Amino acid sequence: MANLTINGRTYEIDAEPDTPLLWAIREQAGLTGTKYGCGVAQCGACTVHVDGQQVRSCSMPLSDAVGKQITTIEGLAANGVMHKVQQAWIDHDVPQCGYCQSGMIMAVAALLEMIPQPTDEDIDHAVTNICRCGTFQQVREAIHSAAGV
């Protein structure tokens, strides 16, 4: 048994220590906004924040997350108000199929915490998530909008 703090709530997780954090979040905590994409930390669909840093949860062992603050897409909004990145996604019609979008939003939210007004180079370096629908131009526009640039 392990206790995980996800979105400010403690969950008792009954899984092996080497279980990927993704499966603890989805299967044990029941938070299904974080998606499984590739399973090898390449696509970014599973991106969450761990102690404020973006992490590909498919490759992080459950044991490494114990005692840390985990934020999923479900915890990004505060007090019923969408995060500025979530609102920018809507304003710029970013999602098509939407599958990768929770991970993409989490990566962008982490970027804006570190660099409030990122350049295109900053975005290219920090947001390496893959979108099979190819909405990268809308993503870039939404990031600049959320940053107020």
C-alpha positions as CSV (number, residue, x, y, z in Angstrom):
1,M,0.0,0.0,0.0
2,A,1.2,3.5,-0.8
3,N,-0.4,6.9,-0.1
4,L,-0.4,9.3,-3.0
5,T,-1.4,13.0,-2.8
6,I,-3.2,13.7,-6.1
7,N,-4.9,17.0,-6.7
8,G,-4.7,17.8,-2.9
9,R,-6.4,14.5,-1.9
10,T,-4.8,11.4,-0.4
11,Y,-5.4,8.1,-2.2
12,E,-4.5,4.7,-0.8
13,I,-3.0,2.8,-3.6
14,D,-2.8,-1.0,-3.6
15,A,-0.2,-1.7,-6.3
16,E,3.4,-2.9,-6.6
17,P,6.1,-0.2,-6.1
18,D,7.2,-0.5,-9.7
19,T,3.7,0.1,-11.1
20,P,3.7,3.1,-13.4
21,L,2.2,6.2,-11.8
22,L,-0.2,6.4,-14.8
23,W,-1.9,3.2,-13.8
24,A,-2.1,4.2,-10.1
25,I,-3.8,7.5,-11.2
26,R,-6.2,5.9,-13.6
27,E,-7.0,2.5,-12.1
28,Q,-6.6,3.1,-8.4
29,A,-7.5,6.8,-8.0
30,G,-10.1,6.7,-10.8
31,L,-8.8,9.8,-12.5
32,T,-9.0,9.0,-16.2
33,G,-8.2,12.4,-17.7
34,T,-4.5,11.3,-17.9
35,K,-4.2,9.1,-21.0
36,Y,-2.1,6.2,-22.0
37,G,-0.4,6.8,-25.3
38,C,2.9,5.0,-26.0
39,G,4.0,3.6,-22.7
40,V,7.6,4.7,-23.2
41,A,7.5,8.4,-22.3
42,Q,7.6,9.6,-25.9
43,C,4.2,10.9,-26.7
44,G,3.3,12.9,-23.6
45,A,-0.4,11.9,-23.4
46,C,0.3,10.8,-19.8
47,T,1.9,14.1,-18.6
48,V,1.1,15.2,-15.0
49,H,2.9,17.5,-12.6
50,V,4.9,16.0,-9.7
51,D,6.0,18.7,-7.3
52,G,5.3,21.2,-10.0
53,Q,7.4,19.6,-12.7
54,Q,6.0,17.9,-15.8
55,V,6.5,14.1,-15.7
56,R,5.5,11.4,-18.1
57,S,3.6,9.2,-15.7
58,C,3.8,6.1,-17.8
59,S,7.5,5.8,-17.0
60,M,7.6,7.0,-13.4
61,P,7.3,4.2,-10.8
62,L,4.7,4.6,-8.2
63,S,7.3,4.4,-5.5
64,D,9.0,7.6,-6.8
65,A,5.7,9.6,-6.4
66,V,5.1,8.8,-2.7
67,G,5.4,11.9,-0.6
68,K,5.1,14.2,-3.6
69,Q,2.3,16.5,-4.8
70,I,0.7,15.1,-8.0
71,T,-1.5,17.3,-10.2
72,T,-3.5,15.8,-13.0
73,I,-5.7,17.5,-15.6
74,E,-8.6,17.1,-13.2
75,G,-6.8,19.2,-10.6
76,L,-5.6,22.0,-12.9
77,A,-8.7,24.2,-12.6
78,A,-9.1,26.0,-9.3
79,N,-12.4,26.8,-7.5
80,G,-14.5,26.0,-10.6
81,V,-12.4,28.3,-12.8
82,M,-10.4,26.9,-15.7
83,H,-6.7,27.3,-15.8
84,K,-5.6,29.9,-18.3
85,V,-4.2,27.2,-20.6
86,Q,-7.5,25.3,-20.6
87,Q,-9.3,28.5,-21.5
88,A,-6.8,29.3,-24.3
89,W,-7.3,25.8,-25.7
90,I,-11.0,26.5,-26.0
91,D,-10.5,30.0,-27.4
92,H,-8.2,28.7,-30.1
93,D,-10.1,25.5,-31.0
94,V,-7.0,23.4,-30.3
95,P,-8.3,19.9,-29.8
96,Q,-9.4,17.8,-32.7
97,C,-9.6,14.2,-31.4
98,G,-8.5,15.5,-28.0
99,Y,-6.7,12.3,-26.9
100,C,-3.3,14.0,-26.3
101,Q,-4.7,17.3,-25.1
102,S,-4.7,16.6,-21.3
103,G,-1.0,15.8,-21.4
104,M,-0.3,18.8,-23.7
105,I,-2.2,21.2,-21.4
106,M,-0.2,19.9,-18.4
107,A,3.1,20.4,-20.2
108,V,2.1,23.9,-21.2
109,A,0.9,24.8,-17.7
110,A,4.3,23.7,-16.3
111,L,6.1,25.7,-19.0
112,L,4.2,28.9,-18.2
113,E,5.0,28.4,-14.5
114,M,8.7,28.3,-15.3
115,I,8.7,30.9,-18.2
116,P,5.6,33.1,-18.1
117,Q,6.2,34.5,-21.6
118,P,7.9,31.8,-23.6
119,T,9.5,32.3,-27.0
120,D,8.8,29.8,-29.8
121,E,12.2,28.3,-29.0
122,D,11.2,27.8,-25.3
123,I,8.0,26.2,-26.5
124,D,9.8,23.8,-28.9
125,H,12.2,22.8,-26.1
126,A,9.6,22.3,-23.3
127,V,6.6,21.0,-25.1
128,T,7.6,17.8,-26.8
129,N,4.2,16.1,-26.7
130,I,2.9,14.5,-29.9
131,C,-0.4,15.3,-31.5
132,R,-1.4,12.9,-34.2
133,C,-4.0,15.4,-35.5
134,G,-1.3,18.0,-36.1
135,T,-2.7,20.9,-34.1
136,F,0.7,22.3,-33.3
137,Q,0.0,25.7,-34.8
138,Q,-3.1,26.1,-32.7
139,V,-1.2,24.9,-29.7
140,R,1.5,27.6,-30.3
141,E,-1.2,30.3,-30.7
142,A,-3.0,29.1,-27.5
143,I,0.3,29.2,-25.5
144,H,1.1,32.7,-26.6
145,S,-2.5,33.7,-25.8
146,A,-2.3,32.2,-22.3
147,A,1.0,33.9,-21.8
148,G,-0.6,37.2,-22.8
149,V,1.9,37.7,-25.6
